[in-house]
Amino acid sequence: MLKIAVFGFYSPDWDTAGSTRQRSPVSTRDFMHTVWEMEPPQTRVGDAPDMLGFVKLTTVGTHPVYVQMLSDEMAQGAGLLNCDGYIAIIDAVKILAPRTIHNALHRLAELHPTADLIIAAARQNEPEALSSDEIRSILGLHPSLPIMPYVPDEPKTVHRLIRRMVRYIENPDRVPPPIFAGTETIAPLLIPHDEAERPPSHQATITPAPRIERLDHVAIRVGDLMRALAFYRDLLGFRVLGQIDVPGSDPPRTLTHLDTGRATLVLVSEENAPPPSGGRGDALYLALRVSGLDAIVARLAHAGVTLHSAPVNTPYGVRLAAIADPDGTLLHLIEGDFVYSRR
């Protein structure tokens, strides 16, 4: 399952609640109506007026895609919803809320650094609209961050945005570009109300604090790799990301990584190994994705956590340390990206 959030900014930073003064004619609801129409009629759920807040698409990717709308009033909460990708709609004719947009995108960069973001520039086809470069300049966006046109009365522009986002999310080799120019991590930029229409003059950088980001993968021992793939890949539909050969282990191992949607399942197969005892597969360890590995290990060791392996550089791309929880369950802490032996 893939999840995409759609939100927009259609009133000035200083607008009062319920006011329509200077509001943009662009609407997230119109965008979502076109998303709803992307699903074939025979598999649509409910009626469009009732289902626009949460739409399921079954034909745009290898997994079902759920597109959720944040109402105009909730746009400032963007980033609090955990999704694989985000589409932020702005009015390219006049960016009414640079302070609100900047702070919301900063929150996305801080809370979901590995999620994809596309800026949907509405009405960019109109003569007085800002160009993509002008939008980047006003909001301080990174040159590689995608800015795509959204024309409210042309459904194909919505189709293109959704399909592009799905391709981004489903590509295991894609590294989402940073949101802001100059650095991947940016401090919130609070623009005074009387300067809300001015481009940000600078971005203040901060060093990200060491943290455990998410569960990265679970590894299980399998007695027959092809039989396991027939189950997990062919029957359950998990996609193989690649394999890592570890010939120096005893016995030699092959680590087959499968994409389960939000984390990775690793099938550990050993040469000439007997089937797992008791007729059950063995869970080998849990792996947690972290940033600031050395600092985290030092903090845990100071707290008395059992350290099985100090941080080391591995031949397959990541840095790794191993600890144990109070019950002895092995946890791998990993930093960096895997380099597969073969795909």
N, C-alpha and C positions, 0 to 999 in steps of 0.2 A: 504494500500500500504506500502510495506517495501522497504527500499533503502539501498544498499550495495555499497561501493566504494572499488575498487581494485587498488593498486598501488605498485610500486617496486623501488628498488635501485640497479642499475646495473653498476655504474661507480664510480671511487674513489672520495673522497671528493674534491680533488684538480683538478679534471679533467676539462679541458677547454671545452667550448661549441663546440659541433660537433665532439669531439675527440672520437675515438674508442679504445684508449689505455687502456688495462687491463679490458675492459668491460666484463661483465658476459654474457654467452650464454643464460641466462634465459630471457624470454620476457613476459611482461604483455599481449601482443597481443595474444600469444599462449594460455595463460590461458583463455582469453576471448573467443577465438574460441571454446574451449571446453565447456565453459559456454553456448554459443549460441547453441551448439549441444545438450545440456540438454533439450531444449524445443522440444516437438514433432514436426515433420516436418509440420503437417497440421496447426499448430498455430504459427510457426515462422514468424517473421516480417522481410521482406527484405532479401537481400543476405548477407552472412557472411562478405565478405570484406567491405561492406558498413555499417554494423550494429554492429560492435564489440565494439564501444564506449559506447553503451547503449543497454542492452539486457533485455527483459522482459521475466520472467519465470512465468508460471501459474500452475505448477504441483508440486512445492517443498514445499509449505506451504499453510496455510489457506487463505492467502491474496496474490495477485500478488506481485512478487518480482522484483525490478528493480536493475540490476547490472550495475554500471557505472565504466568505466576505466579512470584512470588518466594516461596520457602518461608518459613515462619515464622522460621527461623533466619537467613534472608537479608534480613529486613525492614530491618535496620540499614544495608544496602547500597543502599537505595532511592535513586535519583538517579544511581547509577553506570551504570544502563542507560538508553540514549538512546531515548526514546519520544516520541510525539506527545501522549500523555495518561497520567495516572496515577490509579488508584483506590486510596485508602488506607482500609482497613477498621479501624475502632476499635470497641470494645465500649462502647456508650453507657450500659450499666448501671454499669460501673466502668472508668474509664480507668486501666489498670494501669501504663502506661509513659509518663508525660508527658515525661520528659526525653528518652527515646529517640525518641518521636514528634516532639518539637520539633526535635531535631537532624537527624532524617531529612528533615523538611519544609524546614528551612533549607537543607540540601544541595540539595534539588530547586529551591528558589527561586534558589540561586546558580548551579547548573549548567544549568538549563533554564528560564530566566525566561519564555519564550514558550510553554511547554507548559501544557496544561490539567490541573487537579487537581480531583477530587471526593472529599470525605470521605464514606465510606459508614458511617453510624452504625448498627451492628448492634444488634438487640434494642431499638431505640428505641420500639417499640410496647409495651414492658412498663411497668407502673406506676412502678417505681422508676428508670426510665431518665432520663438527663440530657437536657434540651432542647437544641436547636441553639444557643441563646444561651448556655447554660451550658457547652457544649463549646467554643464560641468563647472564652469567658472563661477557661477553664482552660488552653487551648492558645495564647491570644493571637492568634486567627485574625481575618482581615479580615472585616468584615460582608458583603462581596459574595462570599466564597468559598462555593461550593455545598456544603451538607451535606444529604445525602439519606438517607432511611431504608433499611436493608437488613434484611429479615426472613428469616433462613436457611431457614425452611420455606415461604416464599412466593416461587416463582420469578419472579413478575412484578416484584418489586423489583430483582432482578438484571437482568432485561430492561430495566427503566426506566433503571438506571444505565448500562448499556452503550450503549443508544440515545442517551441524553442526551450521553454523552461523544463519540460519533461525530458528533452534530449540532454540538457545540462545535468539534471539530477541522475539520469540513468547511465551517464558516462562515468565509469569508475576511475578513469584517468584524469578527469577534469579537476583542476584546482580553482575554485571560485576566486575571481580577482578581488582585491581589497575594495572597500566601498569608497574610501576617501583618498585623495591625492597625497603622495608623500609618505604615507605610513599605513599599516594595516590597522593600527589601534589609535584612536583619536579621542581626546577628551571632549566632553560635551561643549558645544559652542553656544553660549547664551547671548543672543542678540537683543539689545534693548528695543522696546517697542518702536521708538522713534527712528531706529536704524534697521527695521525689519526688512526693508526693501533693498538694503545695500548688500553687495556680495561679501561673504566672509573674507576678512583681510588676512587671516592666518589660521592655522590649525595647530593646537598644542598637542604634542606627543606625550604619551605616557608609556611606561614599561609594563607589560601585562604581568599581573601577579601569578605566581605558580598556582596551578589548580588542576584538579581532576575533572576532565571535561565530560566524559561519558563512558559507558560500557562499549568497548571496541569489538571484542569477539569472545566466544566461548569455544574451547577446544575439547573435542571428544576423541577417544581412541576407537578405531574401527578395525575389524579383523580382515575385511575384504573391501578394498577401495572401490572397485567397480560395482559391487553389490550396494555399497553405501551411496554411490553416485546415482545408481538406478532409483534409489529411494528419495534422496534429498533433492537431486537435480531433476530427474525425469518425472517422479511422482508428485513431489511437493512443489516443484517449479522454481527452486532456488538456482540463481545463475552463478556459474563458476567464474570467479574473478581471475584466478590464476593459481599456480602451484609454486611452492618453494621446496627445493630439494636440500636436505641436510645430510650429505653423505658422511660427515665426520662424526655423527652421533652413533651411539651403540645401543641397538642396531640402527642402521641408516633409516632415516624417516623421510616421508613426503608429506608436506602440509598443504592441503587443498582448501583454498578459501572460497566460500560461497556467500553471496549477497542475500541476506534474509529480509532486507528492507530498511531496518534501522540499525542493525549491527551485523557482524559477520560470524558465520559458523565455520570453524576450522576442523576438517577431518584429518586426524593424524594416523597415517598408515605406516607400519613398520615392515621391513623385509623379513619374510619367513616368520612372522609373529603368529602365535596361536590366537584363536578367537578370545575376546574378553571373557573372564571367568564368570560363572553363574548365569550365562546367557544374557547378560546386560552390558551395554556400552559403558565405558568408564569416562567420567568427566575429569579432564586433566587439570584445567585451571580456568580462571576467568581473567580476561585481559582488559585493563582500563586505559583509555586514551588520556594522556596528561600533557600539560605544558609546564616547563620548569622542573624536569625530572629530578635533577640533583638536589634542588631545594626541598622538594617533596619528600625524597628519601631521607634526607637529613632530619627533617621535621618528624617523620614517622619513627626513625631510629631513636631520636631523643625521647619520644613518647613510650619507648619500650617495645615497639612492634618488632617481631622476628624478621630479620633480613636474611633471605636465602641467597640473594645475589646482588652485589653492588651494581650501579649503572655501568653498562658496557656497550660498546659499539658492536653491532652484529654485522655479518656479511650480507644480510638481506635488507639493509636500508635503515632499520629503526635502531634507536637506543633502547635498552631494556634493563629493568631491574625486577627482582622477584621478592615478594614478601608473603607472609602468612597471616590470615585472620585469626581471631582467638580460638577457633575450632580447628586450626591447622589447614584450612582451605588455601591453596596456592593462588596468589594473585600476581599477574604480570603487569607492570606499569610500563607503557610504551610511549615513545615520543618519536615523531618523524613518520615517513611513509614507507610502506613495504616495497621492495623491489623483487618481483617474481622471477623465478628461474625460467618459467615458461607459462604460456597462456593457452 
